[in-house]
Each structure stands twice: as C-alpha cells, then as structure tokens.
Amino acid sequence: MRYVPVSLFTALVVKDIFITPDYVVSIAGRAPEMIAAVIVIGIAYWTRSMAISVVLGLGAVFLLAMVV
C-alpha cells in the first residue's frame, strides 16, 4: 500500500503526456509537458512534497507553454 499514491500519480501523468484524446500514443507537440515532467521529478525527489511538486509543475507547464 506504500506505493499506491505514487503509482496512481504516475499513471495520470503518463496518460496526460503520452496519450492523445483519440487514445493514440504520441509525443508530438508535447515538449512543454515533457520538460515540466522532468523538472517536477527533480523537485519531487528533493522536496518529497506532493503539494510543492504540483504547484511548481503547473507553473513550469505554464511558463514553458508560453516559451516553447
């Protein structure tokens, strides 16, 4: 039961990044989300806080979507 929250969060993130609304696996046009995911992995590893990871991840997606 220790890994249930992590596995659920991973499933949601992977589905959002790699699966299109037509249920096709695609990475085209997903650069901001992928970069933000890598940033959030680092933040989550160092802080061990889900709240900080989510907030900073949302900020990273927002900023990267404007730039990329």
C-alpha positions as CSV (number, residue, x, y, z in Angstrom):
1,M,0.0,0.0,0.0
2,R,3.0,2.3,0.3
3,Y,3.3,2.8,-3.4
4,V,-0.3,3.3,-4.3
5,P,-0.3,7.1,-4.4
6,V,2.9,7.2,-6.5
7,S,1.6,4.6,-8.9
8,L,-1.7,6.5,-9.3
9,F,0.0,9.8,-9.9
10,T,2.4,8.2,-12.4
11,A,-0.5,6.7,-14.3
12,L,-2.3,10.0,-14.6
13,V,0.8,11.9,-15.7
14,V,1.9,9.3,-18.3
15,K,-1.7,9.3,-19.7
16,D,-1.8,13.1,-19.9
17,I,1.6,13.4,-21.6
18,F,1.8,10.4,-24.0
19,I,-1.8,9.5,-24.8
20,T,-3.9,11.8,-27.1
21,P,-7.7,12.3,-26.8
22,D,-8.1,9.7,-29.6
23,Y,-6.2,7.1,-27.4
24,V,-3.1,7.1,-29.6
25,V,0.4,7.2,-28.2
26,S,2.2,10.3,-29.4
27,I,4.9,12.7,-28.2
28,A,4.5,15.2,-31.0
29,G,3.8,18.7,-29.7
30,R,4.2,17.7,-26.0
31,A,7.6,19.3,-25.4
32,P,6.4,21.7,-22.6
33,E,4.7,18.9,-20.7
34,M,7.7,16.6,-21.0
35,I,10.2,19.2,-19.9
36,A,7.9,20.2,-17.0
37,A,7.7,16.5,-16.0
38,V,11.5,16.2,-15.8
39,I,11.6,19.4,-13.7
40,V,8.9,18.0,-11.4
41,I,10.6,14.7,-11.0
42,G,13.7,16.6,-9.7
43,I,11.6,18.8,-7.4
44,A,9.7,15.8,-6.0
45,Y,12.9,13.9,-5.4
46,W,14.5,16.7,-3.4
47,T,11.5,18.1,-1.5
48,R,9.4,14.9,-1.1
49,S,6.3,17.1,-1.1
50,M,3.4,16.4,-3.5
51,A,2.0,19.9,-3.0
52,I,5.2,21.7,-3.9
53,S,5.7,19.4,-6.9
54,V,2.2,20.0,-8.2
55,V,2.3,23.8,-7.8
56,L,5.8,24.2,-9.3
57,G,4.9,21.7,-12.1
58,L,1.8,23.7,-13.1
59,G,4.0,26.9,-13.1
60,A,6.6,25.1,-15.2
61,V,4.0,24.0,-17.8
62,F,2.5,27.5,-18.0
63,L,5.9,29.2,-18.5
64,L,7.2,26.5,-20.9
65,A,4.0,26.7,-23.0
66,M,4.5,30.4,-23.4
67,V,8.2,30.0,-24.4
68,V,8.2,26.7,-26.5
